[in-house]
Amino acid sequence: MTISNKLHLAGETYLVGLESRIAGDGFCDEACYKFYLLRLFNCLNLFQVKLHAYLLLPREVSLLVTPGSPFCLRNLMRTINRSYSEYFNTRFGRAVKVWSDTPRSSLVQEATLALQCQKYIERRPLAESELDHPGIYRWSSYCSNAFGGGFQYLKPLAAYKAFIIETTNPYKAYREYIATPFKQEFLLYLQRRIESGAPITKTGRRSRRKTNEYRRDARLVQFSSTTPLHGQG
């Protein structure tokens, strides 16, 4: 389902992934990264979306977000991607849509899983480059979350705030948490769910029941957004 048609549950957290649809990198230099990030940051309040973590790679964007309404995430991504494509085409003399029209978005159903998704995003530069520390990579939320600064645009997850409050020397503990690799089985599970846009949930009967509840709620949101009021249509 494309993001142009997909609705999202208000107050629930999603991991969103975008891939470049052009030959070559979607971000060509520092100015490209800065433009995209500033446009993203400046649109968050307007579209009522909370940003918890982010990562910009040359050909991919990953965001951990919580929308405030069923339509706001869709509209945010449309606006940013259109604006960035206009910038890119003007600057480089192209006529392309830089980012995919079908971003993936996976519903994250548990608070602890949301924190693990944040860890997944902030560890990715280690897997995608030859860097040996995530703080070296400039275009991610790692330094803000790992050193406690730059929260003007980031809204900390509830699980992140609990981690910080309950831990002695919290930012050092968070850096150690990010530095600890995932178990391979869980990493593969996350990657499969993210690549398919499927919900990220714990296994078990209770989680399956919760998944069905989310699907029911999403159908109700979809129905209410397309059904005309009495006397209309």
DAGILIN-V816158 format. One record per residue. N is the residue number from 0. RES is the residue in one small letter. PHI is phi in radians with two decimals (none if undefined). OMEGA is omega in whole degrees, -180 to 180 (none if undefined). BURIAL is + if it has 9 or more other ideal C-beta (glycine too) atoms within 8 Angstrom, else -. Layout:
# DAGILIN-V816158
n={N:N}
res={RES:RES}
phi={PHI:PHI}
omega={OMEGA:OMEGA}
burial={BURIAL:BURIAL}
This chain:
# DAGILIN-V816158
n={0:1:2:3:4:5:6:7:8:9:10:11:12:13:14:15:16:17:18:19:20:21:22:23:24:25:26:27:28:29:30:31:32:33:34:35:36:37:38:39:40:41:42:43:44:45:46:47:48:49:50:51:52:53:54:55:56:57:58:59:60:61:62:63:64:65:66:67:68:69:70:71:72:73:74:75:76:77:78:79:80:81:82:83:84:85:86:87:88:89:90:91:92:93:94:95:96:97:98:99:100:101:102:103:104:105:106:107:108:109:110:111:112:113:114:115:116:117:118:119:120:121:122:123:124:125:126:127:128:129:130:131:132:133:134:135:136:137:138:139:140:141:142:143:144:145:146:147:148:149:150:151:152:153:154:155:156:157:158:159:160:161:162:163:164:165:166:167:168:169:170:171:172:173:174:175:176:177:178:179:180:181:182:183:184:185:186:187:188:189:190:191:192:193:194:195:196:197:198:199:200:201:202:203:204:205:206:207:208:209:210:211:212:213:214:215:216:217:218:219:220:221:222:223:224:225:226:227:228:229:230:231:232}
res={m:t:i:s:n:k:l:h:l:a:g:e:t:y:l:v:g:l:e:s:r:i:a:g:d:g:f:c:d:e:a:c:y:k:f:y:l:l:r:l:f:n:c:l:n:l:f:q:v:k:l:h:a:y:l:l:l:p:r:e:v:s:l:l:v:t:p:g:s:p:f:c:l:r:n:l:m:r:t:i:n:r:s:y:s:e:y:f:n:t:r:f:g:r:a:v:k:v:w:s:d:t:p:r:s:s:l:v:q:e:a:t:l:a:l:q:c:q:k:y:i:e:r:r:p:l:a:e:s:e:l:d:h:p:g:i:y:r:w:s:s:y:c:s:n:a:f:g:g:g:f:q:y:l:k:p:l:a:a:y:k:a:f:i:i:e:t:t:n:p:y:k:a:y:r:e:y:i:a:t:p:f:k:q:e:f:l:l:y:l:q:r:r:i:e:s:g:a:p:i:t:k:t:g:r:r:s:r:r:k:t:n:e:y:r:r:d:a:r:l:v:q:f:s:s:t:t:p:l:h:g:q:g}
phi={none:-1.36:-1.19:-1.22:-1.96:-1.51:-1.74:-2.17:-1.29:-1.09:1.46:-1.79:-1.68:-2.28:-1.77:-1.91:-2.22:-2.10:-2.13:-1.15:-1.91:-1.93:-1.32:1.84:-1.38:-1.33:-1.98:-1.64:-2.80:-1.03:-1.10:-1.13:-1.03:-1.12:-1.08:-1.09:-1.11:-1.11:-1.15:-1.06:-1.03:-1.31:-1.74:-1.06:-1.17:-1.01:-1.75:1.01:-2.12:-1.63:-1.80:-1.81:-2.75:-2.66:-2.66:-1.94:-1.84:-0.92:-2.17:-2.73:-2.18:-2.19:-2.32:-1.95:-2.42:-2.23:-1.36:-1.64:-2.68:-1.10:-1.78:-1.23:-1.17:-0.98:-1.21:-1.05:-1.14:-1.02:-1.14:-1.12:-1.17:-1.14:-1.11:-1.17:-1.09:-1.10:-1.07:-1.06:-1.19:-1.14:-1.27:-1.89:1.15:-1.94:-2.47:-2.37:-1.69:-1.25:-1.91:-0.99:-1.38:-2.19:-1.08:-1.54:-2.46:-1.89:-1.20:-1.82:-1.64:-2.32:-1.05:-1.18:-1.18:-1.07:-1.15:-1.20:-1.17:-1.08:-1.08:-1.02:-1.09:-1.35:-1.53:-1.04:-0.98:-1.19:-1.47:-1.65:-2.53:-1.66:-1.21:-1.89:-2.63:-1.16:-1.21:-1.26:-1.41:-1.36:-1.76:-2.55:-1.49:-0.97:-1.11:-1.13:-1.32:-1.55:-2.19:1.40:-2.23:1.27:-1.58:-1.07:-1.90:-1.43:-1.96:-1.06:-1.09:-1.04:-1.17:-1.16:-1.10:-1.11:-1.05:-1.17:-1.19:-1.54:-1.93:-1.24:0.89:-1.07:-1.25:-1.12:-1.09:-1.16:-1.07:-1.19:-1.08:-1.20:-1.23:-1.39:-1.12:-1.21:-1.13:-1.03:-1.08:-1.23:-1.06:-1.12:-1.05:-1.03:-1.07:-1.12:-1.14:-1.18:-1.12:-1.63:1.29:-1.42:-1.03:-1.75:-2.52:-1.33:-1.39:2.13:-1.08:-1.09:-1.17:-1.11:-1.11:-1.12:-1.04:-1.10:-1.14:-1.11:-1.09:-1.09:-1.10:-1.12:-1.14:-1.14:-1.10:-1.06:-1.13:-1.18:-1.44:-1.96:-1.52:-1.21:-1.19:-1.00:1.55:-1.96:1.30}
omega={-178:-179:178:-180:-172:174:-178:-179:180:177:178:-175:-179:169:-175:178:177:176:177:179:-179:173:-176:-175:174:174:-174:-178:-176:-179:178:178:-178:-180:-177:-178:-180:178:177:-177:-175:-180:-173:-179:-180:-176:175:178:176:179:-178:-179:180:175:173:172:-176:-178:-175:175:175:-179:170:-168:172:-180:179:178:-177:-174:-165:179:177:-177:176:-177:176:-176:-178:-177:177:-180:-179:179:177:177:-177:-177:178:-175:-173:178:-179:175:-173:164:-170:-173:-176:174:-177:175:175:174:-178:175:179:-165:-178:-179:-180:176:177:178:177:175:175:177:179:-180:-173:174:-172:177:178:-179:-173:-178:180:180:179:178:-177:180:179:-177:-170:-165:176:-179:-172:-174:178:-178:-175:-179:171:178:174:-179:177:-178:179:175:-175:173:176:180:177:180:178:178:-178:-177:-171:-172:172:-175:-165:-176:173:178:179:178:177:177:179:-178:-179:-178:172:166:-172:-179:-180:178:178:177:179:-178:179:-179:-179:-179:-178:-176:-179:177:176:-172:173:179:178:-175:-178:-180:177:177:179:177:179:178:178:179:177:180:179:178:179:178:179:-179:-177:-179:-177:-179:-179:174:178:180:178:175:none}
burial={-:-:+:-:-:+:+:+:+:-:-:+:+:+:+:+:+:+:+:+:+:+:-:-:-:+:+:-:-:-:-:+:+:-:+:+:+:-:+:+:+:-:+:+:-:-:+:-:+:+:+:+:+:+:+:+:+:-:-:+:+:+:+:+:+:+:+:+:-:+:-:+:+:+:+:+:+:+:+:+:+:-:+:+:+:-:+:+:+:-:-:-:-:-:-:+:-:+:+:-:-:-:+:+:+:+:+:+:+:+:-:-:+:+:+:+:+:+:+:+:+:+:+:+:+:+:-:-:-:-:+:-:-:+:-:-:+:-:+:+:+:+:+:+:+:+:-:-:-:-:+:-:-:+:-:+:+:-:+:+:+:-:+:+:-:-:+:-:-:+:+:-:+:+:+:-:+:+:-:-:-:+:-:-:-:+:+:-:-:+:-:+:+:+:-:-:-:-:+:+:+:-:-:-:-:-:+:-:-:+:+:-:-:+:-:-:+:+:-:-:+:+:-:-:+:-:-:-:-:-:-:-:-}
